[in-house]
Amino acid sequence: MAWGYRSAGLIAAALVVGVLVAAAALANASEQGTVWLCRPGVTPDPCTSSLDATIVTAQGTHTVSGSKPTTSTAFDCFYVYPTVSLQQGPNANLTIGGAETDAAIAQASRFSQVCQVYAPMYRQVTLTYLESHPSLDFPASVTATAYDSIRAGFEDFVEHASDGRPFVVIGHSQGSAMLILLLKRLVDDVPALRDRLVASIILGGNVEVPTGHLAGGTFEHIPLCDKLGETGCVIAYSSFPSTPPQGSLFGRPGQGVSLQSDQQGSAGLQVACVNPAALAGGSATLEPFFPSLSAATTPWVSYPGLYTARCERASGASWLDVTKATGASDHRPVVTEQAGPLWGYHGDDVNLALGNLVADVAAAEAGWSNSHS
């Protein structure tokens, strides 16, 4: 149940600042008490921030790509951010801070091209508490507090904010742990909600299925995706440069967030891996997008052709195997195992394939529209 998040230096940047950036949370609160980090109509809304990107090729050329949030869509996205809170104590409060804002920009804002993004604040287990409990020996009540909080936000979303529209769920790390519980307890056995579920993106979260199967395990009725345009299915993976070590909390059944997701044992199960660049399987090129931390003139940077990926299984593990281009003339920066081999590319799970994931959602929405016409 490793819930850390360090993608694109966001936590380091927040530590340099030293404090959370307070926001007017009450202005973003719904009648049901949900504090919305992202929601149509709230200001500021980090999930509708600028999407302009600098595209950097292997030859070093730079071009600017302009994209904008959609202004007309029948689809909503529900986003649950990973472990970012720098507050003290086991559970965060609902104050919107810079860490949550940065995570929403980095992971959720590009989905605004294909859906209206909703992201509730929740009383997540804080980064500081997790780092002070490296063996994850905190009371179950701490996880229950986080879940109860996000459950209230999700129920507000499906019953009021989304107003019956079809929706996508998106989460990473602790956000995926929460989504696994939400889908398992509130959606999996409810046909009316399953019919509204267009796609589930659950990354770095150890969704489990019976070995060699697409359905069963973590969810009874929600299968893994295996073709572009399929609806009501799950895209899940954890990214590594090679086989996850034996002690890794990702890619191995019975480990990581699966310990908190009502999973009863791991015999006969494997961790799900769906390649976001090739849902049907095989190797394909990733389309990464990273928040720009340099002097680039755009808030985003992308490196086309820098990575390929395929799902692999070996030594009891399943993972998205990410391979970097090896051309001697390609000097573009590459991701590293920031927290060591046990974590792999966990901090970059989303951004390594963000362009692919947005395209997958767009295809699923088209499939949902066709099936409901």
C-alpha positions, -999 to 999 in steps of 0.1 A, spaced: 0 0 0 26 25 -10 9 58 -15 38 81 -21 38 106 -49 69 125 -62 61 130 -99 79 159 -117 94 172 -86 61 185 -73 67 174 -37 102 188 -37 89 221 -51 63 222 -23 89 216 3 110 245 -11 80 267 -7 76 252 28 39 258 33 6 248 17 -10 276 -3 -43 282 15 -74 287 -7 -109 297 -1 -123 263 5 -157 274 17 -163 291 -17 -158 257 -34 -180 237 -10 -213 222 -22 -245 221 -3 -236 185 7 -203 197 23 -179 186 -5 -150 209 -10 -142 208 -47 -106 211 -58 -118 210 -94 -153 214 -106 -169 234 -135 -176 269 -123 -151 270 -93 -123 296 -94 -95 289 -96 -99 255 -112 -65 238 -116 -81 211 -139 -88 237 -166 -54 253 -165 -34 259 -197 -26 228 -218 -1 244 -242 29 221 -246 64 222 -261 70 191 -282 107 182 -281 119 157 -307 149 134 -306 166 158 -330 161 187 -306 135 206 -325 108 224 -305 73 231 -316 43 243 -296 11 224 -295 -20 242 -283 -49 224 -267 -79 237 -247 -104 223 -222 -136 212 -239 -165 236 -236 -191 210 -247 -192 175 -235 -217 150 -221 -190 133 -200 -176 139 -165 -144 127 -149 -140 120 -112 -103 124 -101 -88 113 -68 -53 127 -62 -24 106 -48 -6 112 -15 5 148 -15 -5 164 17 23 179 38 1 185 67 10 171 101 -10 143 116 -24 111 101 -52 126 80 -53 158 61 -81 184 65 -101 197 35 -80 229 30 -70 232 -6 -32 236 -8 -5 240 -33 3 203 -33 -32 192 -42 -34 220 -68 -1 208 -84 -12 172 -85 -45 181 -102 -27 201 -128 -1 174 -134 -24 144 -135 -60 156 -142 -60 188 -162 -52 173 -196 -84 151 -193 -103 184 -195 -100 180 -232 -125 151 -232 -146 156 -200 -155 180 -172 -132 172 -143 -145 170 -108 -120 164 -79 -131 165 -43 -108 172 -14 -106 143 10 -90 135 43 -62 114 28 -34 98 48 -8 124 47 27 121 32 43 131 65 24 104 84 33 77 59 69 87 60 69 84 97 53 49 95 75 32 68 61 -2 78 26 11 73 17 1 109 -9 28 114 -44 21 127 -71 9 103 -91 39 115 -67 62 96 -75 45 63 -112 45 72 -111 82 77 -97 88 43 -122 64 27 -152 78 44 -142 113 33 -138 104 -4 -169 82 -3 -189 113 7 -174 132 -22 -181 104 -47 -217 101 -35 -222 138 -39 -207 136 -74 -229 107 -87 -261 119 -70 -259 157 -75 -229 171 -94 -229 147 -123 -266 148 -127 -269 114 -142 -242 119 -169 -218 91 -179 -185 94 -161 -148 83 -160 -129 77 -128 -91 85 -126 -68 79 -97 -31 72 -89 -14 56 -58 -35 64 -27 -61 78 -52 -62 44 -68 -66 27 -34 -96 49 -27 -111 42 -62 -107 5 -58 -128 7 -26 -153 30 -41 -159 9 -72 -160 -23 -53 -184 -12 -26 -206 13 -44 -205 6 -82 -195 -30 -90 -229 -45 -78 -251 -16 -89 -261 -20 -126 -274 16 -130 -240 31 -119 -220 5 -139 -239 16 -170 -228 52 -164 -192 41 -159 -174 49 -191 -138 39 -181 -117 35 -150 -81 46 -149 -65 31 -117 -27 34 -118 -2 23 -92 -29 6 -73 -27 -32 -78 -60 -41 -92 -60 -79 -92 -76 -105 -116 -74 -143 -118 -43 -152 -136 -48 -150 -174 -83 -135 -171 -98 -101 -176 -125 -102 -150 -129 -114 -114 -106 -107 -85 -108 -71 -72 -141 -65 -91 -167 -90 -100 -184 -72 -129 -159 -46 -140 -133 -62 -164 -100 -50 -177 -100 -32 -210 -86 -52 -240 -96 -31 -270 -98 6 -279 -133 20 -275 -144 -6 -250 -165 9 -222 -170 1 -185 -136 -14 -181 -103 -7 -162 -69 5 -174 -45 -4 -147 -7 -7 -144 25 1 -125 55 11 -146 90 -3 -141 122 -5 -162 124 -42 -155 110 -69 -132 97 -54 -99 119 -66 -71 105 -92 -47 99 -66 -20 81 -42 -43 46 -30 -32 36 -27 -69 29 -54 -95 28 -83 -70 -5 -97 -58 -13 -94 -21 10 -64 -18 5 -26 -18 -29 -11 -19 -46 -44 -25 -41 -50 13 -67 -23 19 -91 -31 -9 -112 -59 6 -91 -85 -13 -93 -119 3 -60 -135 -3 -39 -135 -35 -37 -172 -45 -44 -176 -82 -44 -138 -88 -21 -115 -108 -18 -77 -107 -35 -62 -137 -15 -46 -165 -32 -29 -194 -9 -11 -218 -24 24 -222 -8 27 -256 -20 -7 -269 -51 -19 -250 -52 -51 -270 -16 -60 -260 18 -58 -274 44 -30 -276 36 5 -285 50 41 -282 40 62 -252 29 98 -255 42 114 -223 33 149 -210 51 164 -181 46 197 -163 75 219 -175 99 228 -146 124 245 -169 124 278 -187 101 265 -214 76 289 -227 47 265 -221 34 248 -190 38 214 -205 66 195 -223 63 163 -243 89 139 -257 74 119 -286 91 86 -294 112 86 -262 95 56 -246 79 24 -257 60 1 -233 45 -34 -231 29 -54 -203 52 -82 -190 48 -111 -165 77 -128 -148 86 -142 -113 51 -136 -100 50 -100 -110 30 -81 -137 40 -46 -148 42 -21 -176 77 -24 -189 89 10 -201 119 11 -224 137 43 -232 151 53 -266 188 46 -268 199 68 -297 232 85 -290 220 118 -303 189 118 -282 197 141 -252 162 146 -239 158 141 -202 144 107 -190 126 95 -159 144 77 -132 135 54 -103 133 84 -80 126 64 -48 146 33 -58 140 0 -76 112 -10 -52 91 19 -66 101 17 -102 86 47 -121 57 50 -97 59 88 -94 56 90 -132 29 64 -139 5 89 -151 27 114 -170 46 87 -189 14 79 -208 -8 109 -203 -14 115 -240 -24 78 -245 -47 79 -215 -66 109 -227 -70 93 -261 -82 61 -244 -109 81 -226 -119 98 -258 -123 64 -276 -143 50 -246 -166 80 -247 -172 75 -284 -179 38 -277 -203 47 -249 -222 72 -272 -225 46 -299 -239 19 -276 -264 44 -261 -276 60 -293 
